[in-house]
């Protein structure tokens, strides 16, 4: 039976993304939570999504890689997906 992974979170604020770089393993889900007072458009290499103030967007990252995103202005962030290291 596969284990379920807890979602990770990126907070969107007027000052930027927190954290600006999030490290996860393949298959994890990231919750982007818009804590800003305005609507934000997140732009990824594979498309974009609009998130209203106070709303959330969930995105899974099934494979390893570095995934940069932006809001189209001054804010940028990165999801760094690396395979888990065996204990």
C-alpha positions in Angstrom: 0.0 0.0 0.0 1.4 3.4 -1.0 1.8 6.0 1.7 0.0 9.3 1.3 2.3 12.4 1.5 1.3 15.5 3.4 0.9 18.5 1.2 3.5 21.3 1.4 2.5 25.0 1.4 3.7 28.2 -0.3 2.2 31.4 1.1 1.6 34.2 -1.4 2.0 37.7 0.2 2.5 41.2 -0.9 6.2 40.7 -0.2 6.6 37.5 -2.3 6.4 33.7 -1.9 7.2 32.1 1.5 9.2 30.0 1.2 10.8 31.3 -2.1 12.3 27.8 -2.6 10.4 24.7 -1.5 12.1 21.3 -1.5 9.9 18.3 -2.0 10.1 14.7 -3.4 8.3 13.4 -6.5 4.6 12.9 -6.1 4.1 15.5 -3.4 1.4 18.2 -3.7 2.0 21.9 -3.1 -0.7 24.1 -1.8 -0.3 27.7 -3.0 -2.3 29.9 -0.6 -3.0 33.5 -1.6 -2.6 35.5 1.6 -2.3 38.7 -0.4 -5.3 41.2 -0.7 -5.3 40.9 -4.5 -5.8 38.2 -7.1 -2.6 36.6 -8.3 -1.7 34.9 -11.5 0.9 32.2 -11.1 2.8 31.4 -14.3 4.5 28.0 -14.6 6.3 26.6 -17.7 3.3 24.3 -18.3 0.6 27.0 -17.9 -0.8 29.6 -15.5 -3.5 29.8 -12.9 -5.4 32.6 -11.3 -5.8 32.6 -7.5 -8.2 35.0 -5.8 -7.3 36.6 -2.5 -7.9 34.1 0.3 -8.0 31.2 -2.1 -5.8 28.2 -2.7 -4.4 26.2 -5.7 -3.0 22.7 -5.5 -0.4 21.4 -7.9 1.4 18.0 -7.9 4.9 17.5 -9.0 5.3 13.9 -10.2 8.9 14.0 -11.4 12.3 15.4 -10.2 13.4 18.8 -11.4 13.5 22.5 -10.6 10.3 24.3 -11.4 10.4 28.0 -11.4 7.2 30.1 -11.3 6.4 33.8 -11.2 3.5 36.2 -10.8 4.6 38.0 -13.9 6.0 41.0 -12.0 8.6 41.1 -9.2 7.9 37.8 -7.4 9.5 34.5 -8.3 9.6 31.1 -6.6 10.9 27.6 -7.2 9.8 24.1 -6.4 12.9 21.9 -6.2 11.8 18.2 -6.6 14.5 15.6 -5.7 14.3 11.9 -5.2 14.3 10.9 -1.6 17.7 9.7 -0.2 17.5 6.3 1.3 18.1 6.2 5.1 
